[in-house]
Structures are given as C-alpha cells and as structure tokens.
C-alpha cells in the first residue's frame, strides 16, 4: 500500500498534468483526487458539476477553481446527503470547518482573500485574464497552463485536500 507522501505526490502530479493538458482547475483537482483517494466518493456527476467553476467561476476570475474543486472533494467525504437534509448531526458544519482549512491554506500561500482567482493569477502571472471574454490567448501566452502557474495551484490544492482528509481520519 502507498504511503501518504507517495499519494500526495501522485495527486500533485496528476492535478498538474490534467490542468496543463485540459484546463478547468476545479475538474483537474477533482480528477486527481478521484484517481488517488476519492474512488467512488467523488462521482462522475460531481466531476461534471464542476465544469462551470473553472477559471474563477465561469471564467469570471472570482473564486479559484482549484479551491472550489477542493472544497467539492472535501464535501464528498463528509458533507450532508440529500436524504439527511435536516442534518441533525451537523455534518455541514464539520464540512465548513474542513473547507475553511483549505481556504486558510490558499490565503496563506497566495496572500489573497478567499482564494480569489484573479488575485492568484495576478500574483503568479502579473495580471488576471478573462478567458471567456477575450484574453484566453494572452493567458496561454503568459504561461498560465505551465508548471509554476495554474497547474501548480491545482497540484497544491489536491495535496492540501489529502492532508486535511488525513488529519480528519477520512482516508
């Protein structure tokens, strides 16, 4: 059986590779986590539902897709189910607490409030890009899909999710 460090490295490499090749940070993080620790916890429907979250929510540069994808993954492990919507045990609050750990790591790493995609892009690439409304080519030319930029953000998010899941005894 793989140790946690090997799993984290594999998730990092997968998330980086997926983002470099396919884009959509939210899905890249979810795919890397599904392929390493998520198994059946992260369904294809969850992956599908993350499509519109890429590039900061539909390309608008708001919340970073690597962060939202990571929070979706955490929720798959501990979130409340539709059949338990009333949530008398407070699973949603446990999930909020775990998700806040991920937000805190984003803020500490990138110095941005709440994992703001435009601010992360500006910090890493010198400016932000609206890839839906005309600056996709500029984003690509600036190296947005190169290691050290968005792929690395995805890789770190996947690693942080695994660390949080491990801390919580969910792996």
Phi, psi and omega per residue, in radians:
X1 nan 2.462 3.138
X2 -1.238 2.533 3.008
X3 -1.420 2.915 -3.082
X4 -1.056 -0.638 -3.131
X5 -1.156 -0.683 3.102
X6 -1.165 -0.693 3.114
X7 -1.125 -0.753 3.118
X8 -1.095 -0.725 3.123
X9 -1.121 -0.750 3.127
X10 -1.083 -0.788 3.133
X11 -1.097 -0.733 3.108
X12 -1.038 -0.884 -3.104
X13 -1.085 -0.733 3.126
X14 -1.123 -0.826 -3.122
X15 -1.068 -0.757 3.096
X16 -1.065 -0.828 -3.122
X17 -1.105 -0.759 3.127
X18 -1.097 -0.757 -3.111
X19 -1.173 -0.731 3.125
X20 -1.063 -0.684 -3.055
X21 -1.518 -0.710 -2.969
X22 -1.990 -0.405 -3.049
X23 1.247 -3.115 -3.086
X24 1.241 1.393 -3.029
X25 -0.884 -0.725 -3.106
X26 -1.042 -0.780 3.140
X27 -1.257 -0.582 -3.133
X28 -1.150 -0.709 3.094
X29 -1.159 -0.815 3.128
X30 -1.058 -0.748 -3.136
X31 -1.107 -0.773 3.139
X32 -1.102 -0.689 3.137
X33 -1.261 -0.685 3.084
X34 -1.066 -0.722 -3.082
X35 -1.296 -0.257 -3.114
X36 -1.956 -0.976 -3.054
X37 -2.155 -0.236 -2.993
X38 -1.447 -0.539 3.133
X39 0.724 -2.109 -3.131
X40 -1.443 -0.188 3.127
X41 -1.112 -0.679 -3.124
X42 -1.799 1.793 -3.049
X43 -1.412 2.901 3.053
X44 -1.101 -0.529 3.103
X45 -1.170 -0.661 3.079
X46 -1.129 -0.792 3.093
X47 -0.996 -0.835 3.134
X48 -1.033 -0.748 -3.081
X49 -1.176 -0.275 3.136
X50 -1.471 -0.105 -3.055
X51 -0.946 -0.835 -3.085
X52 -1.304 -0.086 -3.112
X53 -1.528 -0.182 -3.078
X54 -1.115 2.694 3.098
X55 0.975 0.705 3.041
X56 1.360 0.788 -3.122
X57 1.227 1.587 3.094
X58 1.037 0.575 3.105
X59 1.364 0.120 -3.062
X60 -1.457 -0.155 3.086
X61 1.427 0.301 3.130
X62 -1.414 -2.089 -3.086
X63 -1.211 2.259 -3.096
X64 -0.973 2.305 3.123
X65 -1.076 -0.573 3.096
X66 -1.131 -0.572 3.085
X67 -1.306 -0.846 -3.104
X68 -1.135 -0.676 3.074
X69 -1.105 -0.697 3.096
X70 -1.124 -0.710 3.111
X71 -1.164 -0.676 3.073
X72 -1.055 -0.730 3.133
X73 -1.112 -0.800 3.108
X74 -1.007 -0.728 -3.129
X75 -1.115 -0.549 3.107
X76 -1.162 -0.442 -3.130
X77 -1.546 -0.486 -2.999
X78 -2.429 -0.035 -3.047
X79 -1.227 2.943 3.095
X80 -1.416 2.554 3.140
X81 -1.658 2.746 3.133
X82 -1.009 -0.654 -3.137
X83 -1.206 -0.185 3.128
X84 -2.199 0.738 -3.037
X85 -1.017 -0.617 -3.128
X86 -1.178 -0.424 2.986
X87 0.901 0.970 -3.111
X88 -1.111 -0.404 3.130
X89 -1.515 -0.099 3.094
X90 1.256 0.591 3.116
X91 -1.001 -0.598 -3.112
X92 -1.106 -0.577 -3.141
X93 -1.276 -0.590 3.010
X94 -1.106 -0.713 3.133
X95 -1.162 -0.732 3.082
X96 -0.997 -0.752 -3.099
X97 -1.122 -0.765 3.109
X98 -1.143 -0.752 3.132
X99 -1.099 -0.640 3.117
X100 -1.126 -0.590 3.063
X101 -1.036 -0.723 3.128
X102 -1.185 -0.759 3.086
X103 -1.017 -0.769 -3.140
X104 -1.055 -0.671 3.126
X105 -1.191 -0.676 3.061
X106 -1.075 -0.819 -3.114
X107 -1.100 -0.707 3.133
X108 -1.173 -0.702 -3.086
X109 -1.296 -0.759 -2.994
X110 -1.881 -0.097 3.084
X111 1.110 0.527 -3.123
X112 -2.147 2.568 -3.124
X113 -1.276 2.064 3.022
X114 1.173 0.332 3.104
X115 1.249 0.666 3.141
X116 -1.101 2.078 -3.076
X117 -1.032 -0.807 -3.133
X118 -1.065 -0.679 3.128
X119 -1.224 -0.660 3.086
X120 -1.125 -0.798 3.105
X121 -1.037 -0.774 -3.137
X122 -1.086 -0.740 3.134
X123 -1.103 -0.723 -3.062
X124 -1.521 -0.627 -3.004
X125 -2.003 -0.049 3.105
X126 1.571 -0.175 3.083
X127 -2.921 2.950 3.087
X128 -1.808 2.832 -3.054
X129 -2.334 2.385 3.003
X130 -1.741 1.675 -3.016
X131 -1.280 -0.239 3.109
X132 -1.524 -0.634 -3.049
X133 -1.885 0.766 2.883
X134 1.975 -0.165 -3.101
X135 -1.983 0.403 3.115
X136 -1.090 -0.789 -3.141
X137 -1.085 -0.672 3.095
X138 -1.149 -0.684 3.086
X139 -1.041 -0.810 3.129
X140 -1.121 -0.752 3.138
X141 -1.127 -0.533 3.118
X142 -1.357 -0.131 3.115
X143 1.600 0.357 -3.078
X144 -0.938 -0.559 3.131
X145 -1.689 0.202 3.113
X146 -1.575 2.650 3.083
X147 -0.983 2.416 -3.081
X148 1.826 -0.292 -3.134
X149 -2.041 -2.247 -3.054
X150 -0.980 -0.691 3.086
X151 -1.024 -0.681 -3.135
X152 -1.228 -0.617 3.055
X153 -1.045 -0.759 3.105
X154 -1.112 -0.782 3.142
X155 -1.061 -0.764 3.118
X156 -1.134 -0.699 3.120
X157 -1.059 -0.794 3.131
X158 -1.050 -0.745 3.112
X159 -1.100 -0.791 -3.121
X160 -1.106 -0.664 3.092
X161 -1.083 -0.794 3.118
X162 -1.068 -0.739 3.111
X163 -1.072 -0.739 3.133
X164 -1.150 -0.789 3.108
X165 -1.042 -0.702 3.117
X166 -1.162 -0.787 3.099
X167 -1.011 -0.608 -3.095
X168 -1.503 -0.031 -3.136
X169 1.247 0.510 -3.081
X170 -1.784 0.063 3.096
X171 -1.786 nan nan
